[in-house]
Amino acid sequence: MESDLIRNLLSSDYSALYSSLDSQLITNANTWKHFSLHDDNGNQIYPLFAHKEFTGPHEFHIPYKYEIKLEGELLGYIEVHLDWHEQFSKTQQHILELELFLVIIGILLVVFILVWNNKVIIKPIINLQQAAEKVAGGDFNSPLQKVVSGEIGKLISAFDFMRTKVVAYQQHLLQSEAKLIDYSNALVTFNTMLSVDGIVELVNDSAVSSTGLSSDKIIGKALWETYWYNDDELLQQQVKADVITCASGQATVRELKIKVTGDQFLTIRLNLTPIKDNQGQVTYLVGEGLDITNSKAAEEALKEKTVELEFARLKYKQLSETDPLTKISNRRVYEERLTQEIASAKRSNKSLSLLMIDIDHFKQYNDQYGHDAGDVTLRRVAEVISEGLPRSTDLAVRFGGEEFVVLMPSTDIDGALIVAERIRSHIKVLSITHDFSAHLGMLTVSIGIASLAGDKLNEVDLLHHADAALYAAKDAGRNRSEIYTP
């Protein structure tokens, strides 16, 4: 009965058997090598088909068992032996085909990514790089086209906006530079821009036109080694020292005589000014040379005129203050000095003394020997009086005619008497012949001496006392010195 049932089952539509088996086996049914039916004890009942008998276990022959039940009763099972070696080969071929397909898809994807990346990323970045290189090289006039969107597009737009701004700033700077150069060239001063090491970086037309050289003969050289200074070692050292001082932050001014064309020289006033940045560091120096040759010549001429005028003034002063005959001070000087010395004596509480000197019988001398001889005698007496004064502050004055006075600051009556006697004796020693003299026929003088101090000191009394003492000396026989006594 069981056998009939199995046979009936097996004799059914072959597809029904397929449907009762594992889908994996159905899918791979064409790989079956052995298919047999067994009872529940494991005995083979019927081989369904066998293309090839098994000769032994094989690592690729794997048995699959499928139980056959009817209303829960185990009728038997089907054992299927699959040749997995062939199945593995076919699966491997499928895998290779799939891998090849995936490789092709991968290559196409890579190509697509490369093309897309080149168009969307690489090419815009290369264009941006090339534009940046142009900008770095000074070419600001090549605009960038925004060929992509997104962040790279924004970057390109931002860079192009920056480029346009730089172009605008560049134009502004070029215009400003042109104006500055025009302004500098219009100046009559010699303008140079120097590095902190003193190297000439810029020079205006006025500076180069004075030498007849082109600017390239000056730019790039140290200022002190340029044509203007290279013939004078001392001048070079002075200019170099000024550059060093200016580079330290201190402006300098110096008048220099520089060489220009041929044997021609100019006198300039060179001003070096340090230019500092926001941190106070000196970044470059500005040199300004002002041609003062003509003004210097005018200044020298003015100095000469000033000297001449000063000489004339002094000469006039001397003439106005000096007695033309005796060459000693006149009465005008006496009056000025008397006022000053009285004030000084009162401040210091010291004495001020005055000598009044008169040549004895001088009218008779003139009448006897003539006025020319009288003038000579007056000059000789004036010389003795001046040479007899012990200090430079003492003043000898021709008071008028044959009268002389001596003003002696800080001198008391005793000191005045010593000076008076020295003068009187020295005049006598001259041994000037005077027939009308009562003293051995020689020219003599009489001297009156006065001295005041403190509140008693004044111009009138001092002169009056000296004059009274002089008359006392004459009354006493002349050729003597008398001290004023009330």
C-alpha positions in Angstrom: 0.0 0.0 0.0 2.8 2.3 0.9 4.6 1.5 -2.2 1.5 2.1 -4.3 1.1 5.4 -2.6 4.6 6.4 -3.3 4.4 5.3 -6.8 1.2 7.2 -7.3 2.9 10.2 -5.8 5.9 9.8 -8.0 3.8 9.1 -11.1 2.1 12.5 -10.6 3.0 15.5 -12.5 6.7 16.1 -12.3 6.1 19.7 -11.5 4.2 18.7 -8.4 7.3 17.0 -7.1 9.2 20.1 -7.8 6.8 22.2 -5.9 7.2 20.0 -2.8 10.9 20.4 -2.9 13.1 23.3 -1.7 13.1 26.3 -4.1 16.9 26.2 -4.2 16.7 22.6 -5.6 14.0 23.6 -8.0 16.1 26.5 -9.3 19.0 24.2 -9.7 17.1 21.1 -10.8 19.1 20.9 -14.0 22.2 20.2 -11.9 20.8 17.1 -10.3 23.0 14.1 -10.8 21.1 11.6 -8.6 17.6 11.6 -7.3 16.2 8.6 -5.3 13.2 7.7 -3.1 13.7 6.0 0.3 11.4 4.6 2.9 11.4 5.8 6.5 14.1 3.2 7.3 16.4 4.6 4.8 16.0 1.9 2.2 16.0 3.0 -1.4 12.6 2.3 -2.9 13.0 3.8 -6.4 15.5 5.8 -8.3 13.8 8.5 -10.1 16.6 9.1 -12.5 20.3 8.9 -12.5 22.5 10.4 -15.1 25.6 9.1 -13.4 26.0 6.8 -10.5 28.0 7.9 -7.5 31.4 6.3 -7.2 32.0 7.6 -3.8 31.7 10.6 -1.6 32.8 13.8 -3.2 33.4 17.1 -1.5 31.1 18.7 -4.1 28.3 16.1 -3.8 26.1 17.1 -1.0 22.9 15.1 -0.1 19.7 16.8 0.7 16.8 14.8 2.3 13.2 15.8 2.1 10.6 13.9 4.2 7.4 12.7 2.5 4.4 12.6 4.9 0.7 11.9 4.5 -1.6 13.2 7.1 1.3 13.4 9.5 2.6 9.9 8.8 6.1 9.6 7.5 6.0 7.7 4.3 9.6 8.2 3.4 12.0 10.8 2.1 13.6 11.9 -1.0 17.3 12.1 -1.1 18.9 14.4 -3.6 22.5 14.5 -4.5 23.7 17.6 -6.2 26.9 18.0 -8.1 28.1 21.3 -6.6 31.3 21.2 -8.5 29.6 22.0 -11.7 27.2 24.3 -9.9 30.1 26.2 -8.4 31.7 26.6 -11.8 28.6 28.1 -13.2 28.1 30.2 -10.1 31.7 31.4 -10.4 31.1 32.2 -14.1 28.1 34.2 -13.1 30.1 36.0 -10.4 32.8 36.8 -12.9 30.2 38.1 -15.3 28.7 40.2 -12.5 32.1 41.4 -11.5 32.9 42.4 -15.0 29.6 44.2 -15.2 30.3 46.0 -12.0 33.8 46.9 -13.2 32.4 48.3 -16.4 29.7 50.2 -14.4 32.5 51.4 -12.0 34.7 52.5 -14.9 31.8 54.4 -16.5 31.0 55.9 -13.1 34.6 57.0 -12.6 34.6 58.4 -16.1 31.4 60.3 -15.4 32.7 61.5 -12.1 36.0 62.6 -13.7 34.1 64.4 -16.4 31.7 66.0 -14.0 34.5 66.8 -11.5 36.6 68.3 -14.3 33.7 70.5 -15.5 32.3 71.4 -12.1 35.3 71.5 -9.8 38.7 71.0 -11.4 38.3 73.3 -14.4 36.8 76.2 -12.3 39.5 75.8 -9.7 42.2 75.8 -12.4 40.7 78.9 -13.9 40.6 80.4 -10.4 44.3 79.4 -9.9 45.3 80.9 -13.3 43.4 84.1 -12.5 45.1 84.3 -9.1 48.5 83.8 -10.8 47.7 86.7 -13.2 46.6 88.9 -10.3 49.8 88.0 -8.4 51.7 88.9 -11.6 50.0 92.3 -11.8 47.3 91.5 -14.4 44.0 92.6 -12.9 42.2 93.0 -16.1 41.1 89.4 -16.8 37.6 88.8 -15.5 36.4 85.3 -14.3 33.2 83.8 -15.7 31.0 82.0 -13.2 30.5 78.7 -14.9 29.3 76.7 -11.8 27.0 77.4 -8.9 27.3 76.4 -5.4 30.2 77.1 -3.1 32.9 77.1 -5.8 30.7 79.5 -7.8 30.4 81.8 -4.8 34.2 81.6 -4.3 34.8 82.6 -8.0 32.3 85.5 -7.7 34.0 86.7 -4.5 37.4 86.5 -6.1 36.2 88.4 -9.2 34.6 91.0 -6.9 37.9 91.3 -5.1 39.7 91.6 -8.4 37.5 94.5 -9.6 38.0 96.2 -6.2 41.8 95.7 -6.6 41.6 97.1 -10.1 39.8 100.2 -8.8 42.3 100.6 -6.0 45.2 100.1 -8.5 43.8 102.8 -10.8 43.4 105.1 -7.8 47.0 104.4 -6.6 48.4 104.8 -10.1 46.6 108.2 -10.4 47.8 109.2 -7.0 51.3 108.1 -7.8 51.2 110.0 -11.1 50.0 113.1 -9.3 52.7 112.7 -6.6 55.4 112.3 -9.3 54.1 115.4 -11.2 54.0 117.3 -7.9 57.5 116.2 -7.0 58.9 117.0 -10.4 57.3 120.5 -10.3 59.2 121.3 -7.1 62.4 123.3 -7.4 63.8 121.4 -4.5 66.0 118.3 -4.9 63.7 115.5 -3.7 64.8 112.0 -3.1 63.2 109.0 -1.4 65.7 106.7 0.4 65.6 103.3 2.1 66.5 103.2 5.8 70.0 102.2 4.5 70.3 105.4 2.5 69.8 103.8 -0.9 68.1 106.2 -3.4 64.8 104.7 -4.5 63.2 107.8 -6.1 64.5 111.1 -7.4 62.7 114.1 -8.9 63.6 116.0 -12.1 65.0 119.0 -10.3 67.6 116.8 -8.7 68.8 115.0 -11.8 68.6 118.1 -14.1 71.1 119.9 -12.0 73.7 117.2 -12.7 72.8 116.5 -16.4 72.6 112.8 -15.5 69.7 110.4 -15.9 67.9 109.1 -12.8 69.2 105.6 -13.4 72.7 106.9 -12.6 71.5 107.9 -9.2 68.7 105.4 -8.2 70.1 102.3 -6.5 73.1 104.0 -5.0 73.8 105.2 -1.4 73.0 108.9 -1.2 76.6 109.7 -0.1 78.0 107.8 -3.0 76.1 109.7 -5.7 77.6 112.2 -8.1 76.8 115.1 -5.9 79.1 114.0 -3.0 81.6 111.6 -4.5 84.5 114.1 -4.8 84.6 115.0 -1.1 85.3 112.3 1.5 84.5 114.6 4.4 81.2 115.5 2.8 80.4 111.8 2.2 81.0 111.1 5.9 78.7 114.0 6.9 75.9 112.8 4.7 76.3 109.2 5.8 76.2 110.3 9.4 73.0 112.3 8.7 71.4 109.2 7.1 72.2 107.0 10.1 70.8 109.7 12.4 67.6 110.0 10.4 67.1 106.2 10.1 67.1 106.2 14.0 64.0 108.5 13.9 65.6 112.0 14.1 65.3 114.6 11.4 68.6 116.3 10.3 69.4 119.6 8.6 72.8 120.4 7.0 74.1 123.0 4.6 76.3 121.4 2.0 78.3 122.5 -1.0 77.7 119.9 -3.7 79.2 119.3 -7.1 76.9 119.6 -10.2 77.9 119.7 -13.8 81.5 120.3 -14.6 83.3 122.5 -12.1 80.1 124.1 -10.9 79.0 123.8 -7.3 75.8 124.6 -5.5 75.1 125.2 -1.9 72.1 123.3 -0.7 70.3 122.9 2.6 69.7 119.2 2.9 66.8 118.1 5.1 66.4 114.4 5.9 63.0 113.4 7.4 62.1 109.9 8.7 58.8 108.5 7.7 57.3 106.1 10.2 54.5 103.5 10.1 51.7 103.1 12.6 54.0 101.2 15.0 56.5 104.1 15.0 59.1 102.2 12.9 61.0 104.1 10.3 60.1 102.7 6.9 61.9 105.1 4.6 63.5 108.6 4.5 62.7 111.7 2.5 65.5 114.0 1.4 64.8 117.6 0.4 67.7 119.7 -0.9 67.0 123.4 -1.3 69.3 125.3 -3.6 70.4 128.2 -1.5 73.3 129.2 -3.7 71.9 132.6 -4.6 70.4 133.2 -1.2 73.7 132.2 0.3 75.5 134.6 -1.9 73.0 137.3 -0.9 73.5 136.3 2.7 77.2 136.6 2.4 76.8 139.9 0.7 74.4 140.9 3.4 76.9 139.8 6.0 79.6 141.8 4.4 77.3 144.8 4.3 76.4 144.2 7.9 80.0 144.0 8.8 80.6 147.2 6.9 77.7 148.9 8.6 78.8 147.6 12.0 82.2 148.9 11.3 80.7 152.2 10.2 78.5 152.3 13.3 81.4 151.6 15.6 83.5 154.1 13.8 80.7 156.6 14.1 80.2 155.7 17.7 83.9 156.0 18.2 83.9 159.4 16.5 80.9 160.4 18.5 82.4 159.2 21.7 86.1 160.0 21.1 87.9 163.2 21.1 89.2 163.6 17.6 92.5 165.2 18.7 93.5 163.1 21.7 91.7 159.9 20.7 90.4 159.4 24.2 86.7 159.5 25.3 84.9 162.8 25.1 82.5 164.5 27.5 79.5 162.7 26.1 80.9 159.4 27.2 81.7 160.8 30.6 78.2 161.9 31.1 76.7 158.5 30.2 79.2 156.6 32.3 78.9 158.9 35.2 75.2 158.1 35.5 75.8 154.4 35.3 78.7 154.4 37.8 76.8 156.4 40.3 73.9 153.8 40.2 76.4 151.0 40.5 78.3 152.6 43.4 75.1 153.1 45.3 74.0 149.5 44.8 77.4 148.2 46.0 77.8 150.9 48.6 81.3 151.7 47.2 83.0 155.0 46.5 83.2 156.7 43.2 86.2 159.0 42.7 86.8 161.8 40.1 90.1 163.4 39.1 90.0 166.8 37.3 93.3 167.6 35.5 94.3 170.9 34.0 97.6 171.8 32.1 99.3 174.6 33.9 99.6 177.9 31.8 98.5 176.2 28.6 97.2 179.4 27.0 100.6 180.9 27.3 102.0 177.6 25.9 99.8 177.9 22.8 100.7 181.5 22.4 104.4 180.8 22.7 104.7 177.6 20.6 101.7 177.7 18.4 98.5 175.7 18.2 100.1 172.8 16.4 102.6 172.3 19.2 99.7 172.7 21.6 97.8 169.9 19.9 100.8 167.6 20.1 101.2 168.4 23.8 97.5 167.6 24.4 97.9 164.2 22.7 101.0 163.3 24.7 99.3 164.4 28.0 96.2 162.3 27.0 98.4 159.2 26.4 100.1 159.6 29.8 96.7 159.9 31.5 95.3 156.8 29.8 98.4 154.7 30.4 98.5 155.7 34.0 95.1 154.2 34.8 95.4 150.8 36.6 92.1 149.2 35.5 90.1 149.0 32.3 87.0 150.2 34.1 88.7 153.5 34.8 87.8 156.2 32.2 90.0 159.0 30.9 88.1 161.9 29.2 89.1 165.1 27.5 86.7 167.4 29.3 87.4 170.5 27.2 90.3 172.6 26.1 93.3 171.7 28.2 91.1 170.0 30.9 90.8 166.2 31.4 88.9 164.1 33.9 89.4 160.6 35.2 86.4 158.5 36.5 87.4 155.7 38.8 84.6 153.3 40.1 85.1 151.5 43.4 88.0 153.8 44.4 88.2 155.7 47.6 90.0 159.0 48.1 93.4 157.4 49.0 93.4 155.3 45.9 92.4 158.3 43.8 95.4 160.2 45.2 97.8 157.5 44.2 96.6 157.5 40.6 96.6 161.3 40.5 100.2 161.5 41.7 101.3 158.8 39.2 99.8 160.8 36.3 101.2 164.1 37.5 104.7 162.8 37.9 104.7 161.0 34.5 103.6 164.2 32.7 106.5 166.0 34.4 108.9 163.3 33.3 107.9 164.1 29.7 110.1 167.2 30.1 108.1 169.2 27.7 109.6 172.7 27.5 107.4 175.5 28.8 109.1 178.8 29.3 106.2 180.3 31.2 106.2 177.4 33.7 107.4 178.2 37.2 108.7 174.7 37.6 112.1 174.5 35.9 110.6 175.6 32.6 108.8 172.2 32.1 105.1 171.5 31.4 103.2 170.5 34.5 99.6 169.8 35.5 97.4 170.5 38.5 94.9 167.8 39.7 91.8 168.1 41.9 90.5 164.9 43.6 87.0 164.2 44.9 85.4 161.0 46.2 81.8 160.3 47.3 79.8 157.3 48.4 76.3 156.3 49.5 73.5 158.9 49.6 76.0 161.8 49.3 77.0 160.6 45.8 75.6 162.6 43.0 76.7 164.0 39.6 76.7 167.7 40.6 78.6 167.4 43.9 81.2 165.0 42.6 82.1 167.3 39.7 81.8 170.4 41.9 84.2 168.9 44.5 86.8 167.9 42.0 86.7 171.3 40.3 87.1 173.0 43.7 90.0 170.8 44.6 91.6 171.7 41.2 91.4 175.4 41.9 92.9 174.7 45.4 95.9 173.0 43.7 96.3 176.0 41.3 96.1 178.4 44.2 98.7 176.4 46.1 101.2 176.9 43.3 100.2 174.4 40.6 102.0 171.1 39.7 100.3 169.3 42.5 97.3 167.2 43.5 94.7 168.4 46.0 92.0 166.5 47.8 88.6 168.2 48.2 88.0 169.4 51.7 84.8 171.1 52.6 
